[in-house]
Amino acid sequence: MLLLPSPPPTRFPSYSLSSLVLRHHRILQPPLLAAATSSAIATTSGEATQYSKPQNEYGSSGDPNSVPSRRYDFTPLLRFLSSSEFDSDSEAEVESAPPTSLELTEFQLAESYRAVPAPLWHSFLKSLCSDSASIGTAYSLVTWLQRHNLCFSYELLYSILIHALGRSEKLYEAFLLSQRQTLTPLTYNALIGACARNDDLEKALNLMSRMRSDGYPSDFVNYSFIIQSLTRTNKIDSSMLQKIYAEIESDRIELDGQLLNDITVGFAKSGDVNRALYFLAMAQGNGLSPKTATLITVITALGNAGRTTEAEAIFEELKEGGLTPRTKAYNALLKGYVKTGSLKDAEFIVSEMEKNGFSPDENTYSLLIDAYAKAGRWESARIVLKEMEASDVRPNSYVFSRILASYRDRGEWQKSFQVLREMKNCGVSPDRHFYNVMIDTFGKYNCLDHALATFDRMRMEGIQPDVVTWNTLIDCHCKSGHHNKAEELFEAMQESGCSPCTTTYNIMINSFGEQERWEDVKTLLGKMKSQGLLPNVVTYTTLVDIYGRSGRFNDAIECLEVMKSAGVKPSSTMYNALINAYAQRGLSEQAINAFRVMRADGLKPSLLVLNSLVNAFGEDRRDAEAFSVLLYMKENDLKPDVVTYTTLMKALIRVEKFDKVPAVYEEMILSGCTPDRKARGMLRSALRYMKHTLKL
């Protein structure tokens, strides 16, 4: 063992001034001839390599003239770090004071690198961290540097390591490493980035809060990481993004181009197109050019909202900005046309795309087939399938699932087997999504045996059912009144290792509610919360509905209050469930009170809600108030439908005002509503009563 000697009088060898060669544009240069046998950075296996210093080595001050020119060979150090001489036992000494004695070999090695400046150590560490296989060596390097006091900007070293660990999905190790030093803005940012990259948003947001409480303001990069993670995991919603933006404004952070792009994409993907357009305009107003991917996302969001005119405007803006729309941009606009049923526009955009030299891809053909299938043009859809084959674009399972869904929506469930045959003739194997659509098709038309057979076939082919499969199967049995079978499937789902989601619990709560198994409903709610699943607006709406239909109005009102206290905003559908429950029992006063509460909550009444209110007054024999609701609809630009007029006719029949029914029926026809079987039945009943009265 060798006691550490006092520092030598000079740390640097002497150099002549003529040896200084400055090259600001270079960071790394080839090694000296004495050690020029290898040029790759060493890996954790300990293979020898060279890491050389630039001719103009910078000191910590950043001044190129502050340190003489010299090159360094890091091969001996990498060999040492990879050898048994430097193991985890030595790493434990890092948190203590530097050692008072060392092995001669290690001491000499440390002294040979004493003159290496901090920027070069940082570059060396980044090179090691660029390969996940050498992160262990990088970790040992940081420990060794701190052990020998060779590099003093340790927070940057730790930040580089934390960033690398996060990129390699080693979040736990990143947190352990962060505990070895007091967190600084640099290490906070690295940790937040690592959490966001690994989609652990709770930890990332907690770190941002802790960072703020420590007196360090967050920066725009952290917010970009958070929004990107939310968008990537499809967990983003408009209210959450609005809160994040309020924090950005509170921190007085100036929005850069990247953050504006991320916010725009976030709002677009959350379905809040108006805010997406606002931030897009803000970026353009600040002289920033939105990314092509951002514009495509906004076009897609507008198309999904049926706002194809605005989508076209942004598409044209993209072209006017000097950007050439590619297949993805054309597909985004095409999706909007398919969504709105604009078949001619869909055909035109595909033609325009081909004219500009871009070949349709799998997604283009899938959307076009979807458009033809929705329009009932099956032959055109088949022609597109043939075109796909001719263009060497193989149709996938999704294409056939869209054709199947179109048959389902048109009531032609029997053609499911034909689609399956055509699919196999094209050499395409059904995937989980296709089978889910098939099960849903059979379930919607009460073909439960076929649904179960499809489920069994799916598993025989080695395709594991997901939560959507189980939910679809359970729901179709519940809707058909087969509650016992639904409960069996619910148990089988859990036994298979597939965890129920909030939707699963909502389906089962509704099932137990229809059976008036109130204790089981409470048990389900408790189990749901114990699994970390919070009731959503659908859960509360379901509870209000089942309690209301059973006359348990106090429980329904309590659910409404609990929902508000939990910060969940009630929906128009929930109030409709409550008003409809009151209507079924002729409790018009309670129904109108619920309507007033709904208006006080800032919700605009839907046609469904107003129809329920008409029914409430009708059941309570208050026909004048029922017609006042009709007047309210007209004054507020809500067009009454066939249900409105039929319910009004029923209200008149209830109070024996048969002679007024034909006038309501005539008004319905004049308003453009087509009478259905129930409406015609109401008119016949009124005429029959009138005829009977005349005979008397």
Buried (B, 14 or more C-beta within 10 A) or exposed (E): EEEEEEEEEEEEEEEEEEEBEEEEEEEBEEBBEEBEEBEEBBBBEBBBBBBBBBBBBBBEEEEBEEBBBBBBBBBBBBBBBBEEEBEEEBBEEBEEEEEEEBEEEBBEBBBEBEBBBBBBBBBBBBBBBEBEEBBBBBBBBBBBBBBBEBBEBBBBBBBBBBBBBBBBEBBEBBBEBBEBBEBBBBBBBBBBBBBBBBBBBEBBBEBBEBBBEEEBEBBBBBBBBBBBBBBEEEEBBBEBBBEBBEBBEEBEBEBBBBBBBBBBBBBBBBBBBEBBBEBBEBBBEEEBBBBBEBBBBBBBBBBBBEBBEBBBEBBEBBEEEEBEBEBBBBBBBBBBBBBBEBBEBBBEBBEEBEEEEBEBBBBBBBBBBBBBBBBEBBEBBBBBBEBBEEEEBEBBBBBBBBBBBBBBEEEBBEBBEBBBEBBEEBEBEBBBBBBBBBBBBBBBBBBBEBBBEBBEBBEEEEBEBEBBBBBBBBBBBBBBEBBEBBBEBBEBBEEEEBEBBBBBBBBBBBBBBBBEBBEBBEEBBEEBEEEEBEBBBBBBBBBBBBBBBBBBBEBBBBBBEEBEEEEBEBBBBBBBBBBBBBBBBBBBEBBBBBBEBBEEBEBEBBBBBBBBBBBBBBBBEBBEBBBEBBEBBEEEEBEBBBBBBBBBBBBBBBBEEBEBBBEBBEBBEEBEBEBEEEBEBBBEBBBEBBEEEEEE
